[in-house]
Structure formats: structure tokens, C-alpha cells
Amino acid sequence: MLYAQVHLTLPAWVHDLDVSGTYPSDEDKINLAIELSRLNVEHRSGGPFGSAIFDANDRVISVGVNRVVPQACSLAHGEIMAYMTAQQRTQRNRLNALDDGTYVGPVTLATSGQPCCQCYGATVWAGIDRLLIAANAEDIETLAGFDEGPLPADWQGELAKRGITVVQDVLRDKARGVLEQYRDQGGVVY
């Protein structure tokens, strides 16, 4: 029999988070993404990656953490989980636009680590206007041993052509600390 459905979930501890209120600064947004990554490592519920999506009023639309191994799904990266839950919540495949094309952004993705090649591609199509990044790909590869895959040589320029602003190295050292914690705990490459 063929499987006709996919069921992916965030870990149970996510339900205990209070993400109400606003996150006005880039640092506020990245702090939440890094805290998600830290909690995912602490709870051993996936890899050391967290993401959060914010609406035009700086409120959380959704969060995501890496769930690759627990869900037996190579697609279950933190950014992808955040995109999927945001799209389900808003019932929009492009988060910054209604079905009739009316713009409702800006929409921001804050992520604890630079998106890999898969998450980069999803960012192009998900309706993101701003991408905030803490740790970079080199940090992820050297500190945690992950293969981030190939990106275009000018990946930032390619996003800019599509109207996506990239802000890098926001609280980078704090995000690197979570990657080191993961490594020091003998983390499995998720």
C-alpha cells in the first residue's frame, strides 16, 4: 500500500512556549530562533536549529526546529517546519501575499543558522521579505559537522533580486555556542 499522507510535528515542548507579544528588533527575533535551537538540543528532540517567522507587526506567525531524525524526514529542517506551520496557520503558500496577490508583508524569517541549499530554495518561494541569520554555513559545518550543500556563489544577490533582504551574523557567537553545545553532547548529525 502506498502512503497517502505526511504527518510532521514539532516537539511537545513547543506548546509550553510563550511567544506572545512583539519582537521589534532583529536581535529579539534572532534570540527567539537561538532559544528554539538551544531547547531542541537540551530536549534531544532534533538538531541544533531553530527558526521563527514574524508578521509585519513583529508578532510570531510560527516557529520551527530541526526534526529530521525524530520524524525520519530529511526535509524536516527548522526553516521548513516553520514555513509549513506558518502556511497552514495562514492558509497561504506565499506568506507575504493573499491569494489575489495583495501584499501583506513584510514577513521575516529569523534562523539560528544560515539556510542550507534546501531551505534557501524554500525561502525563495515562501514569501519571505527579510532573512535574519545568526551562525553562518562555515560555523555549522565546522562546529556541528553538517553538510550544508551547494548554494549559488552569489546566494545573497540572488535573494536580493527577488526582494529578500539578508542580514547576517546577528548574535552569531550566541548561535555558535549552541552548535558547540550540540557537538560537545555528542550530537547526531540530523
C-alpha positions as CSV (number, residue, x, y, z in Angstrom):
1,M,0.0,0.0,0.0
2,L,1.2,3.5,-0.8
3,Y,1.3,6.1,1.9
4,A,-1.1,8.9,1.1
5,Q,-0.3,11.4,3.8
6,V,2.6,13.0,5.6
7,H,2.5,13.9,9.2
8,L,5.3,16.0,10.7
9,T,5.1,17.5,14.2
10,L,7.2,19.9,16.3
11,P,8.2,18.5,19.7
12,A,5.7,18.7,22.6
13,W,7.8,21.2,24.5
14,V,6.9,23.8,21.8
15,H,3.4,24.0,23.3
16,D,4.8,25.4,26.6
17,L,6.5,28.4,24.9
18,D,5.1,31.8,25.4
19,V,5.8,33.7,22.1
20,S,3.1,36.3,22.6
21,G,4.0,39.9,22.3
22,T,6.2,41.6,19.8
23,Y,9.8,41.1,18.8
24,P,10.7,44.6,17.4
25,S,14.4,44.3,16.8
26,D,16.5,41.9,14.7
27,E,18.2,40.8,17.9
28,D,14.8,40.0,19.6
29,K,13.8,37.8,16.6
30,I,17.2,36.0,16.4
31,N,17.2,35.5,20.2
32,L,14.0,33.5,19.8
33,A,15.4,31.4,17.0
34,I,18.5,30.6,19.0
35,E,16.5,29.8,22.1
36,L,14.5,27.3,20.0
37,S,17.7,25.7,18.8
38,R,19.0,25.5,22.4
39,L,15.8,23.9,23.6
40,N,15.9,21.4,20.8
41,V,19.4,20.4,21.8
42,E,18.5,20.3,25.5
43,H,15.4,18.2,24.9
44,R,17.3,16.0,22.4
45,S,14.3,16.4,20.1
46,G,16.3,17.2,16.9
47,G,19.3,19.0,15.6
48,P,20.6,22.4,16.7
49,F,18.5,24.6,14.5
50,G,15.6,26.9,15.3
51,S,13.6,29.4,13.2
52,A,10.7,31.8,13.7
53,I,8.6,33.7,11.3
54,F,7.3,37.2,12.1
55,D,4.5,39.2,10.5
56,A,4.5,42.9,9.7
57,N,3.7,43.8,13.3
58,D,6.7,41.8,14.6
59,R,4.5,39.1,16.1
60,V,5.3,35.4,15.7
61,I,3.4,33.6,13.0
62,S,5.1,30.3,13.6
63,V,8.3,28.6,14.9
64,G,10.2,25.6,13.7
65,V,13.0,23.3,14.9
66,N,15.0,20.6,13.2
67,R,13.1,17.3,13.3
68,V,14.9,15.2,10.7
69,V,15.8,12.2,12.7
70,P,12.8,12.0,15.0
71,Q,10.4,12.3,12.1
72,A,12.5,10.2,9.6
73,C,12.3,13.0,7.1
74,S,15.3,14.7,5.5
75,L,13.1,17.7,4.7
76,A,12.2,18.5,8.4
77,H,14.7,21.3,8.9
78,G,13.9,24.2,11.2
79,E,13.1,26.6,8.5
80,I,10.9,24.1,6.6
81,M,9.0,23.3,9.7
82,A,8.4,27.0,10.4
83,Y,7.3,27.6,6.8
84,M,4.9,24.7,6.8
85,T,3.3,25.6,10.1
86,A,3.0,29.3,9.0
87,Q,1.5,28.3,5.7
88,Q,-1.0,26.0,7.5
89,R,-1.9,28.8,10.0
90,T,-2.3,31.5,7.4
91,Q,-3.6,29.2,4.6
92,R,-1.2,30.9,2.2
93,N,1.6,29.3,0.3
94,R,3.2,32.8,0.0
95,L,3.3,34.2,3.4
96,N,3.5,37.8,2.4
97,A,0.6,37.8,-0.1
98,L,-3.1,36.9,-0.2
99,D,-4.4,34.6,-2.9
100,D,-5.3,37.6,-5.1
101,G,-1.7,38.9,-4.9
102,T,-2.4,41.6,-2.3
103,Y,0.8,42.2,-0.4
104,V,0.5,41.7,3.4
105,G,4.2,41.8,4.4
106,P,6.8,42.3,5.3
107,V,7.4,38.8,6.6
108,T,10.7,38.0,8.4
109,L,12.4,34.6,8.9
110,A,14.9,34.6,11.8
111,T,17.1,31.5,11.8
112,S,19.8,30.3,14.2
113,G,21.9,29.1,11.3
114,Q,22.4,30.1,7.6
115,P,19.9,28.1,5.5
116,C,21.2,25.1,3.7
117,C,20.6,24.6,0.0
118,Q,17.1,23.1,0.6
119,C,16.0,25.9,3.0
120,Y,17.5,28.5,0.7
121,G,15.3,27.3,-2.1
122,A,12.2,27.2,0.1
123,T,12.9,30.8,1.2
124,V,12.7,32.0,-2.4
125,W,9.1,30.6,-2.7
126,A,7.7,31.0,0.8
127,G,7.0,34.7,0.6
128,I,9.8,36.0,2.9
129,D,10.9,39.6,2.7
130,R,13.7,39.6,5.3
131,L,16.0,36.8,6.3
132,L,17.9,37.2,9.6
133,I,20.8,34.7,10.1
134,A,22.8,34.0,13.2
135,A,25.6,31.4,12.6
136,N,27.0,31.0,9.1
137,A,27.4,27.9,7.0
138,E,31.1,27.6,7.9
139,D,30.1,27.6,11.6
140,I,27.6,24.9,11.1
141,E,29.9,22.7,9.1
142,T,33.0,23.1,11.4
143,L,31.2,23.1,14.8
144,A,28.5,20.6,14.2
145,G,29.7,18.6,11.2
146,F,26.7,19.2,8.9
147,D,26.9,19.4,5.1
148,E,25.1,22.5,4.1
149,G,25.1,21.6,0.4
150,P,25.8,23.9,-2.6
151,L,24.5,27.4,-2.8
152,P,24.8,29.8,-5.7
153,A,28.1,31.7,-5.5
154,D,26.1,34.9,-5.0
155,W,23.3,33.5,-3.0
156,Q,22.6,36.8,-1.2
157,G,22.5,38.6,-4.5
158,E,20.0,36.1,-5.9
159,L,17.8,36.6,-2.9
160,A,18.1,40.4,-3.2
161,K,17.0,40.1,-6.9
162,R,13.8,38.5,-5.5
163,G,13.2,41.3,-3.0
164,I,14.6,39.4,0.0
165,T,16.9,41.4,2.3
166,V,19.6,39.3,4.1
167,V,21.0,40.3,7.5
168,Q,23.9,38.0,8.7
169,D,25.8,37.4,11.9
170,V,23.1,38.7,14.2
171,L,24.1,37.3,17.6
172,R,26.4,34.9,15.8
173,D,28.5,34.0,18.8
174,K,25.4,33.0,20.8
175,A,24.3,30.7,18.0
176,R,27.8,29.2,17.7
177,G,27.5,28.4,21.4
178,V,24.5,26.2,20.8
179,L,26.3,24.4,17.9
180,E,29.3,23.8,20.3
181,Q,26.9,22.5,23.0
182,Y,25.4,20.1,20.5
183,R,28.8,18.9,19.4
184,D,30.0,18.5,23.0
185,Q,27.0,16.4,23.8
186,G,27.9,14.0,21.1
187,G,25.1,15.2,18.8
188,V,24.0,13.0,15.9
189,V,24.0,14.7,12.5
190,Y,20.3,15.2,12.0
